[in-house]
Every structure is written in structure tokens, then in C-alpha cells.
Amino acid sequence: MRALIQRKSWITWLVIGFVTFYVISTLLTLGFFFESFSRLTLPGVSPVLVVNQYLLAAFLSLFFIRFLFQKTPRMKIVPYLHLPVSRTSLATFFQVSSLATVHNVYPFLFFIPFWMRFVVPDAGLAAASSWMLAVVLLILASHFAILYLRSTLQQHTGLFYVLTLLLVVTAVIDEWLGAGLQRMLSEFLFTDILRGSLLGTAFVASFTALGVVLSTRSLLSGLRPDPPSATREHPWLRLPRTAERLLAADWGAEGQLIRLELLLMWRNRRPRHYLIISLLFSTMYLAFMLGPGNRITGAGMNALIGLFASGGFILNYGQLMFGWDSSYYPALVTRNIAYRTLVKSKLVVLQASCLVLFAISLPLFLLLAPDRMDVHFAFLFYNAGITSVLVMELAARNRQAIDIGRSGGFFNYEGLSSRHWIWFIPTALPPVLFMMAMGNHRQLALGILASVGFVSIMATNLWARYFARGLQARKQRMLTGFRE
């Protein structure tokens, strides 16, 4: 840990400190002055009623954030398995200790001031205490549900994809029909709790208890050795014969590199996971953000929607573009392959992914938000031309090895560092600020962003030469880092 701290630059710590301060101050301000914010979107509606309507949606969002970033206690238990302590006691201890996470602290920065300012004066101390107890139980339920899900999905990866797809379809149908079942259930549950009914609190408490039991059992069953380094290829991973013949055709050096990239992400578990996550999460978030009941307006939000709609693959898979090649990168650079050709093949893959995601998410825009089709079209060019270049700038500096065979499961952040998380800020901030600065001139702003992206696409060869020079200059450092 000391070595890690020493390696971090003061700029990294400054950015982390700024982001932390910004999040804390935003949550506290939102909690104390929520009535001023809710009046802008739902005038005439009680702040408590607004929060009650969206509590389940908020915790569902928190659930997905936990899914990406929260760590499970399994790896902490493994070094203690040789001690004369029962595994049940170890699991219980580390289950309790896992509660000390920012995901369980940050929500209270909003709920405590909101509870003091609005809930207690509106419902009285007794009913307000029951309401806060239900919120605490909901946070705990989200925590233990994630522990159970992550432990289970280590062995049943396909289950995750099925559940996520089911959630996407359910959300789209709910929003398309305009039923708002999620908001109705949330309002009914927490309004009933404020009226003094114990049924709603008992329901949340039973769900929390179920999460504790399931996560503990799953954690105990998962305490076994890691799988071997070699991965077993399943029959469903084999491409159809037509696709195999197409990829085996002679497309030149650049085409063969594209072929290798596609096969790498399809045949190896961790790259394939990033691929499928990009497809599912892009559509899933769009289903929630574009729905008529959850419509979040604003120029900045339009920019974020455009970024994720067609640029999700770039933002996920593209960050580790050269890290995926770390196991055979020394052999790759010693071949008679120009760096420019290597870089261009990867840029083409990132640019093509924008078109694929654009086509996949197009029905969501047509169904839920046809008025935002211009955003979708504009950011297709912006992501392919600008976002791909910004992410490639980060990827070309990767020096951490990735074992895509052994460590290809869920929640493995091997190869990622703090700058990979921070890099999202300079990637997303320019279009967001530009759209906000343009104000009501939305069409002009989108036209400028699309034009800049199109020009950048036309300059792909120039970008390839630029990144090739950087890779050549950092060749020894990358090779040394990949060996370590």
C-alpha cells in the first residue's frame, strides 16, 4: 500500500480529493434543500412524496454502482482459512466488516439531512423513525444482494446476462406502456410506512434477511481454489462457418489484426465480459433514462446519453486496448508489422463498435425518445471520431499486464489504475460543457459535435501515426510493465 501511495502523483490525489468533496457537498446540499430542486421538476408535490416515488429507482441505481465497484470479502477470507476458526465464523466476521464501505455511507449524506428537514416535521418522530429504518434496511439489502450476486456469478456467468436482459425488457415495457409500476410500488411502500403500518417495514426487513442468508451461504460455497490458468472453450463460443471463412480471408495485415482483436474478445472470458457488459448496460441505462416517467432533461444529460448510447464499448473495452495484448505483446512488436498498422486496426474496431451500438440502441430512441434522435445521430460521429481518440490516448499508455485466461471473471480490475477511472472526466466533460454552454442552440451544438467527429474520422491515418510515434517512444517501458 505504501508503494502504491508513493506512485500516485499529486495530480491524481488532487482530482480524487476534488471529486470526493464535490460528491459530499452535493449530497448534503441536495438533502437540506431538496424542496428547491423538486419544485423545478414536480411543482406542487411534497418533497417527501417525490422521494418516496423514486426511492426504489435510486436504490436500483445504487445496486448497479455497487455491482461495478463494490468488493466482496472472499479474497480477504482466503489467507485465514488455515487458522483453527470455523469458516462460518470467518464468513460472518467478514460479512459484517464488509459493511464499512463508501457505498453504505454516501446515501446517508443525503438521507439524514432530508429526514431531519422534511420527514420528521411532516410525519412526526415515530413514523419518521420507521421510515428511516426502512431506508437503512434497504441499503443493507442492496449491500448483501450484491455480495450474493457476485459470489454466485463467479460460477454462473450466463445467469447474469439472462437476468440483465430480463431487467432491460421489463423496464422498456414498463416505460413504453407508461404504467410506472416501479414508482407506484415505491410510493405505496414508503407512504404506507409513514402512516405507521409495520407491513412495509417487515417486507423490507425480510428481504434484507434473505440477502444476508443467501450471501453468507454463497460466500461459504465459493471458498475453493481458483480455476486453472487455461480456459475451456465452450462449443457456443465457436463462430459460424460463414463467419470463420470471412475472418480467415486475406484482408491484409490490418484486416488480420482486426480479426485477431475480434477473436480475442470473443474467445476469452474477461474481454468477452467487457463486450457483453457494453451491450447490455448501454441499452439498460438508456431504457431508464429515456423512459417517459424517468425523463431527465437538460443539455448535459443529452450529452451523457449520447456518449453511452454509441460509445459504451469504447469507454469500457477501449481503456485496456493494448493491455489485452500484454501476454503476447513482445512477439507482436517484433513482427514485421508497423506500429501505424497496429494502431489503425484498433481504432477501426473502436469506430465500428459505435455503429454497432448505434444500431442496437436505435429502437430504444425510436420507441421511448424520438425527440432525441438528433442526439443519437450526432454522437455516433462524435464517439467514433473523438471519444475513440481520447480513450486510445489512455490505452496507449497501459503498462500493466492482464491475464485474460486466468483472471477473466467478473469484478476483476487487473490492469486498471486510478487514472482509468479519472480519465472519464476529460472524456465526458467537454461535450457536456459544450452542450450546456450552447443552451437553446441544440441543433447547432449537435451539428458542431458531429462535424468535429466526422473530420476526426477522416483523419484516422493521422491519428494512427500520432499514436504510433508514442508507442515507439514508450516501447521499452510497456514491454517492461507487461513482463512484470
Buried (B, 14 or more C-beta within 10 A) or exposed (E): EEEEEEEEEEEBEEBBEEEEEEEEEEBBBBBBBBBEEBEEEEEEEEBBBBBBBBBBBBBBEBBBEBBEBBBBBBEBBBEEEEEEEEEEEBBBBBBEEBEEBEBBEBBBBBBBBBBBBBBBEBBEEEBBBBBBBBBBBBBBBBBBBBBBBBBBBBEEBEEBBEEBBEBBEEBBEBBBEEEBEBBEEBBEBBBBBBEEBEEBBEBBBEBBBBBBEBBBBBBBEBBEEEBEEEBEEEEEEEBEEEEEEEBEEEEEBBBBBBBBBBBBBBBBBBBBBBBBBBBBBBBBBBBBBBBEBBBBEEBBBBBBBBBBBBBBBBBBBBBBBBBBBBBEBEEBBEEEBBBBBBBBBBBBBBBBBBEEBBEBBBEBBEBBBEEBEBBBBBBBBBBBBBBBBBBBBBBBBBBBBBBBBBBBBBBBEBBBBBBBBBBBEEBBEBBBEBBBEBEEEBEEBBEBBBBBBBEBBEBBEEBBBBBBEBBEEBEEEBBEBBEE
